[in-house]
Amino acid sequence: MNADEYQAILEQVNLPGEVKLWPGVYITDVEQFIQSHLTELRFSKNQRQIDLLKMRLDRLLELVRDHQKD
C-alpha cells in the first residue's frame, strides 16, 4: 500500500487515542503517529525505512480492526 491508500483506510475507522503496538511500544498520540508515518512514507527513498513504516501502520490497522470486532 502507498501513503494515500493507508490514509483512505485510516480515515474510515475509529481510532483510539492511545495504543500498544507491541510489548514496550506504546503510541500515546495515534493521530500524530499516523501523520508522521504517512509523511515519511510519502517522501522516503529508503526501502528499509519504508518497510518499517508500513509494518507499524499495518500493526495499527490490525489492532483497530480487532478492537472493532469485539
N, C-alpha and C positions, 0 to 999 in steps of 0.2 A: 504494500500500500504506500501511497505517497502522502505528503502532509495534508493535502486537500481532502483526500479520502478519509484520513483519520479525523479531521476536523468535522466533516459532514456526519460521521457516525457519532462522535462525541457530543455534537450539538443535539442529538436526538435522545440522549439518555440522561437520567437523573444522576448527577454526580454528587458524591459525598464531599464534605468539607475537608476531611482527612481520610487517609487510607494507609494501610500497612501492605506494601508490595510484597515483601519477603521478611523473614525474621531479621530485625535490625535495620530495615529500610522503611522509614516512615515518611509519608508525604503529608505535611501539615497544611499546605495550601494547594489543593488539587488544580484549581484554575490556573495559578501561576506555573505549576508543574507542566500542565498541558501547553500553555502558551510558549514557555521556554523551549520545550521539546519540539513543538511544531516549527518554531522559528529556526532552531538549529537544523532540523530535518530539511527545511527548505533550502538552506544555504551551505550545508556541509558538503565537502567534496571527499571526506574521509570515510571510506566504506565501513571501517571498523566502528567508527562513531555512529554512523547511520544505523548499523545493525543493533548497537546498544540502545539507541533511542527508540527504535521500533520494538525491541524486546520489552522495554519498560512500558511503552504505550499499549502493547498487546496484553501485558500483565494487568494493567489498569482496566482495560476493557473486559478482560476475563473476570476480574473481581466484581466489577459493576454489574455485569450480566448475571453472575452467580447470585449476587445480592438481590437482584430484581426478581429472580425465580422464587426466592423464599417468600 
